[in-house]
Amino acid sequence: MDPDDREFMRELLLRHEKATDAMIARLDRGTAEMVARTAAIRRQVRDESAAIGRQTDEGIREMREDHAAFIRRVDEGTREFVAEMRAQRQALFRVLDRLDGGASAGA
């Protein structure tokens, strides 16, 4: 091989080696950036998931409290209704007793 050709090939190989090294360095930097971005995204997802979990837990707690308060109100209303119906029934029986002249008092 001609010495000029040999020198030309050597220069081409050196250029190729430098270009390959530069490409590998860019890939390494890109990989490091992607690893850092991925880690940041994972942290953000973890933090947001935890926040959503806390909000969900708080919402469930509030719903349970609201439900318990509603049940108490319904229960109180039912008790009041039953007491009122009982009082009205007893008043009706007293009226009927007076109309019957006290005959149904034993019934």
C-alpha positions as CSV (number, residue, x, y, z in Angstrom):
1,M,0.0,0.0,0.0
2,D,1.2,3.4,-0.9
3,P,2.4,5.5,2.1
4,D,0.1,8.3,1.1
5,D,-2.8,5.9,1.0
6,R,-1.7,4.5,4.4
7,E,-1.6,8.0,5.9
8,F,-5.0,8.7,4.4
9,M,-6.5,5.5,5.9
10,R,-4.9,6.4,9.2
11,E,-6.5,9.8,9.2
12,L,-9.9,8.4,8.2
13,L,-9.7,5.8,11.1
14,L,-8.7,8.6,13.6
15,R,-11.6,10.7,12.4
16,H,-13.9,7.8,12.7
17,E,-12.6,7.0,16.2
18,K,-13.1,10.6,17.3
19,A,-16.6,10.7,15.9
20,T,-17.4,7.4,17.5
21,D,-16.1,8.6,20.9
22,A,-18.1,11.8,20.6
23,M,-21.2,9.8,19.7
24,I,-20.7,7.5,22.7
25,A,-20.1,10.5,25.0
26,R,-23.4,12.1,23.7
27,L,-25.2,8.8,24.3
28,D,-23.8,8.6,27.8
29,R,-24.9,12.1,28.6
30,G,-28.3,11.4,27.1
31,T,-28.6,8.2,29.1
32,A,-27.7,10.1,32.3
33,E,-30.2,12.8,31.5
34,M,-32.9,10.2,30.9
35,V,-32.1,8.4,34.1
36,A,-32.4,11.7,36.0
37,R,-35.6,12.6,34.3
38,T,-37.1,9.2,34.9
39,A,-36.1,9.4,38.6
40,A,-37.7,12.9,38.8
41,I,-40.9,11.6,37.2
42,R,-41.0,8.6,39.6
43,R,-40.6,11.0,42.6
44,Q,-43.3,13.2,41.2
45,V,-45.7,10.3,40.6
46,R,-44.9,8.9,44.1
47,D,-45.5,12.2,45.8
48,E,-48.7,12.9,43.8
49,S,-50.0,9.4,44.5
50,A,-49.4,9.9,48.2
51,A,-51.2,13.2,48.1
52,I,-54.1,11.6,46.2
53,G,-54.1,8.8,48.8
54,R,-54.3,11.3,51.6
55,Q,-57.1,13.3,49.9
56,T,-59.0,10.0,49.3
57,D,-58.6,9.0,52.9
58,E,-59.8,12.4,54.0
59,G,-62.7,12.2,51.6
60,I,-63.7,8.8,52.8
61,R,-63.4,9.9,56.5
62,E,-65.6,12.9,55.7
63,M,-68.1,10.7,53.9
64,R,-68.3,8.3,56.8
65,E,-68.8,11.2,59.3
66,D,-71.5,12.6,57.1
67,H,-73.2,9.2,56.7
68,A,-73.1,8.6,60.5
69,A,-74.6,12.1,61.1
70,F,-77.3,11.4,58.5
71,I,-78.1,8.0,60.2
72,R,-78.3,9.8,63.6
73,R,-80.7,12.4,62.2
74,V,-82.8,9.7,60.5
75,D,-82.8,7.7,63.7
76,E,-83.8,10.7,65.8
77,G,-86.5,11.6,63.3
78,T,-87.8,8.0,63.4
79,R,-87.8,8.0,67.2
80,E,-89.6,11.3,67.2
81,F,-92.1,10.1,64.7
82,V,-92.8,6.8,66.6
83,A,-93.2,8.8,69.9
84,E,-95.6,11.2,68.2
85,M,-97.6,8.3,66.7
86,R,-97.7,6.6,70.0
87,A,-98.9,9.8,71.7
88,Q,-101.6,10.3,69.0
89,R,-102.7,6.7,69.3
90,Q,-103.0,7.0,73.1
91,A,-104.9,10.3,72.7
92,L,-107.3,8.6,70.2
93,F,-107.8,5.7,72.6
94,R,-108.7,8.2,75.4
95,V,-111.2,10.0,73.1
96,L,-112.7,6.6,72.1
97,D,-112.8,5.7,75.8
98,R,-114.8,8.8,76.6
99,L,-117.1,8.3,73.7
100,D,-117.8,4.7,74.8
101,G,-118.2,5.9,78.4
102,G,-115.1,4.1,79.5
103,A,-116.3,0.7,78.3
104,S,-113.2,0.0,76.2
105,A,-110.8,0.9,79.0
106,G,-110.0,-2.7,79.7
107,A,-109.4,-3.5,76.0
